[in-house]
């Protein structure tokens, strides 16, 4: 059990655009909502700054700046803020951070995504923000090192995993034991371009259950089955015995900007699977591989072609013990334990 001891007024800030209804059946707003819930339980006020995107970018930036100033004026000097990042405008946000420093307020940046890495763009806007913060909370130790290696001296902690609240109980263990050959992949399927080679390869008795939004005309084939969409808070509707974390264009390795990004991040779908209480399959070179294998929460592979042999070699008894460990980790994620622990250990 983790407890948060409050010494002064603290606020968690969400400066974002309005999420659409689809965010309830995707991870789009889920991670931020879960952070709000965790920090609210710890005594934080929750501030939501909705920034409209005007046709004239200048107007969007001015309105965003004014909304931030209005928010700051609602709270006393010395307030400590945790800002969920990225924000809707990186143009005005450095000025907001400078104002916070001038007023003597403290700002911690909680990183959900570093979009410039994922999209292969200029890193300078993100690095500028990280340098202006008082503290950073990253995904993984690898992400913390990456930030430091890019000249950012801001103290940085990491959570290792996203928390993941759910309204559902774990599926019965007897059901999961019957699904040892069923592998779940949940997410935005359009960006996951490895599905073509996945469908073409013969995985024997293994089947892949795909969940998420697709474009019209999407077709699964071979060992893959499209299973539709699900509400992100209803994990028991997702059926499978393993959860797959993979990205890029190939089943032989994770490649490209999205694949390489796995070297740094804690994928949100990884937390979904553990909140379901099922073991995970991760890329051997991903940031989470060492943690997952050390804690016995799944397996790490260099290529998806290894899966038939690797899964067949796991006995029912070994798989059952793995389920127990995943369920224990899932219990922590279901109560916000990862973020609470990080905050408690790092003096926030």
N, C-alpha and C positions, 0 to 999 in steps of 0.2 A: 504494500500500500504506500502511495506517495502523497505527501501533504505539502501544500503551498503556504508559506508564511508571508503575510502581507505586511510591509513596513511603511509604504507610502502608496499614493494613488497610482494605479497602473492601468494602461489602456492598450487593447489590441486594435489595430487599425487595418481596415480593408479598403484600399483605394482601388476601385475596379470599375469596369463597365458593367451594365446590367446583364446578368446571365439569362439565357433563354430557358424555356421549360425543359429543353433537352438535357440541361445540366443535371437533372434529377435521374436521368438514366445513363449517365456517363460520369467520369471522374472530374469533369470540368469545374464544378463548384464544390464537390464533395470534400476535398482535402481542406479547403478554407473553412467550410462549415464545421468540420471536425475540430480544427484549431480553435475556432470561436467557442465551441462547446467546452473544450478542455480548459481554456483560459478563463472562461466565465465561471466554471466550477472553482477555479483558483482565486476568484475575487476580482478579475479584470473587468473593466467596462468594455463594451464592444462598440466600436465606431465603424459605420459603413459609409464610405464616401463614394457615391455613384457618380461617375464622370461621363457625361454625354459626349459622344463623338460628333462634333459639328463639321459641316463641310469645309469651314475655314479652320485649319489647324490652330492658328493663333488664338481663336476664340476658345477652342477646347482647352488650351494650355492656361489661359487667363482664368477661365471658370474653375478649372481644377485647382489652381493656386489659391483662389479666393475661398474655395470650400475647405482646403487644408488649413488656411489661416483661421477661418471660423471655427473649425474643430479645435485647434490649439487654444483659442481664446476661451473655449468652454471648460478648460481644465487648468488647475493651478500650476504655477511655476514649480519645477522639480518633478513633474510627472514623468514616469518611465513608460515608454511606448514600445510595443512590439508591432512592427509593420510587416504584413504578409506581402511577399515579393514574388513575382514582379507586380508593379503598379501600372495603372492605366497610362501614365505619361512619364517617361524617363527624362523629358525635357525640363519639367518644372520640379521634379522630385529632389534633385540636388539642392535647389534653392530652399525647399522645405526643410531639408536636413540642416542646411546652414543656419536657418532661422531657429530651429530647435536647439542647436548648439549655442547660439547667441543668447537664448533664453535660459540656458542651463538645464534643459531637459535631456534625458537620455533616450537614445533610440537603438533598439535591437532589430536587425533585419532577419526575418525568418524566411529562408529561401525555399520556394516551391519549385522553381524552374530557373535555369539560366538560358534564356531563349537564344542568345547569340551563339552559344556553343552548339545547341541543337540545330540551329538553322545555318551554321557556318558564316556568321556575320561578324561585324566589328565588335570586339569585346570591350572597347573603352567605356561605353555608357554604363554597363554593369559594374565594371571595376571602379569607376568614379563613385558610384553609389556605395559600394562596399567600403571604400576608403573613408567615406564621410560618416559612416555609422559608428556607434560606440561598441557594438558587439554584433556578431553574426551567428546564426544557427543554420548549419548546412545539413545535407543529407547524410553523408558518409565521411569517414576519415580521408578517403581519396579525394573527395570534393574539397575538404578543408586544406589538403596539401596543394591542390590545384590553385586555390585562391591565394595561398601564401606564395607559391611559386610565381605568381603573376604580380608580385610586388605589393600585395595588400597586407598590411601589418595589423589590421583590426583583429582583436581576439575572436577566435572562431571555435564554437562547439558543434557537435553533430548528434543527431537523434538515432542514426542507423536505419530506422524504419519510420514510415508514416504511421500514425495511429489510424484506426479504421473502426468507427462506430457502426453497429448494425442493429436492426430491430429484431432479427431472427436468432433463434438458438442454433447451435451446431447441428448439422445433420447427424443422424444416428451412426455410430461407429460401424455397426453391422452393414449399413448401406454403403459406406465408403470402402469397406473391405472388399465389397463386390465390384467396385469401380477402379480397381488397381490398374487396369489397362485403358482407362479413359483420361485424357489430358484436356484440360480447359485452357483456352486462350480468350481473355476478355479485354476489350479495348476498342479504340477507333480503328476498325478493320481496314479502312481505306488506305491508311498510311503504312500498313504492315504488308509490304510487297513480297515477303517471302512465301506467301500462301500458294503461289503458282508452283514453285518447286516442291512445296510441302504436299500439295495434292497429287503431284505426279510420282512421288517416291512411294515405294511399297514398304510400309511400316509393320507388316504382318498383322498381329492381333490388336495393335494399338489403334485407337481412334482419337481424333482431335475434335473437341466441341468448341465451336467459335461463337462468342457472344459479343454483340455490339452493333453499332449503326453501320449500315452498308449503303452503297449506291445502288440505284435500280439496275437490275441485271446481274448483280453479284451471284456467283454460283460456286458452291463448294463441290468437291469431287474427291475421288479416291478414298483415303482414310479420314477425310474431313467432313464434318456436319455443321451446317449453320443452324444455331439454336435460338436466334432472335436476340431481343434486348431484355434488360432487367432493371428494376429500380435499384439504385446503388446501395440503399439501406436494407435491401432484402436479399441477403447472401444465400439463403437456403434454397432459392429458386435456381441456383447455378449447380449443374450436375457434373461431377467428375471427381477423379481420385488424385489428380495432380494438377498444379497450376504452372503454366509456362510463361516465362519472362524471356522474350526474344525480340530482336528488331533487325532491320536491314533488308537486303534483297535475297539473301542466301540462307539455305539450311545447313551449310557447311561451316559457317562462322557468322558472327554479327559484324556487319561492315557498313561503311558509309557514315554520315554524320550521326544518324539515329543509333546505329549500332555502336559507334565509338562512344556515344554519350553514356551508354551503360557502364563504361569504365569508371564513371564518376557518381552516378545517381543511385538513389533507392527508388525503384519504380513503384508507383502507387498501386499497380496491379499486384505486386508482390505482397503488399499489405492486405489487399482484398483476399488473396488465397489463404494467407495465414489467419485472417479473421474468419474464414470459412472452416479453418482447422485442417487444411489439406497440405501435404508437402509440395515443394516447388522444384521446378527445373530451371536452372539459370545457366547463362554462358560462363564458361570456365574463367574467362578474363574480365568478367564484370566486377564492379566494386563490391557486390554482395556475395560473391562466390565463397570467399574464405569464411565469412560469418555463417552462411547457410550450412556449409559442410561441417564447420566446427561445432555448431549447435545441433547438428543432426536434423535439420529442418527440410532436407531435400538433397538433390544431387546437382553437381556442376558438370557440364559436358562441353567439349570443344565443338562438336557438331551434333545436330539433331539426329543424324544417322546412327549415332551410338545408342539411341533410346531403346530399341527392341532388346538388345543384349543387356543393357544396364538394368532395365526394369525387370526383365525375366530373372536376373540374378538375385533380386531382392526377395527374400522369403516373406511369407505372410506374417510371421512373427516380427521380423525386422520392420516391415511396413506398419504393423500395428503399433510398435514402439515409436515410429516416426510420427504417426498420427497423434499419439499422446503428447509428444513434444510440440508439435504444431498447435495443438489445442491450447497448451499452456501459454505459448507465445501469443496466440490469438486472444486469449483472455486479457493480456496486458494491453494489446492494441485496442480492444473493445472498450477500455475505460480511460483511454488517453494516457496510458502509463509511460510511453516513450518520451513524449514532450514534457510531461510532469517531472520525470527523472532528470532530463537534460536541464530544465530550469532550476531544479533544486540543487543539482551538482555544480552549476555555474553561476550561482549567486544572483539570478534574476528574481 
